[in-house]
Amino acid sequence: MIAGLLVRLGLIERTIVAFYRIDKLRFTKPVFIGDTIKAVLEVVGKDEKEGKPYGVVVYDIKGVNQRGETVITYTSRVAVLKKHPQA
């Protein structure tokens, strides 16, 4: 669900190459029927990948319920296309 919410942000629309890796995945609280969940994303790093048309962006992601409690947290690495200068 959190991944779907992040896609709707449009940050990786038409630029994503692949989901590279998920680290430190923790379910910290239960989620119940009727809960409202929001996704919070912070860019914490990048890896250029010399000679490749893509780089890897590192995000810290958490899902937060309507009470402000973190219910899931993880680090995601996503391969995205590099921006090429316009000619």
ABEGO torsion letter per residue (X at the ends): XAAAAAAAAGAABGABABBABBBGBBBABBBBBGBBBBBBBBBABBBAGBGBABBBBBBBBBBBBAAGBBABBBBBBBBBBBBBBBX
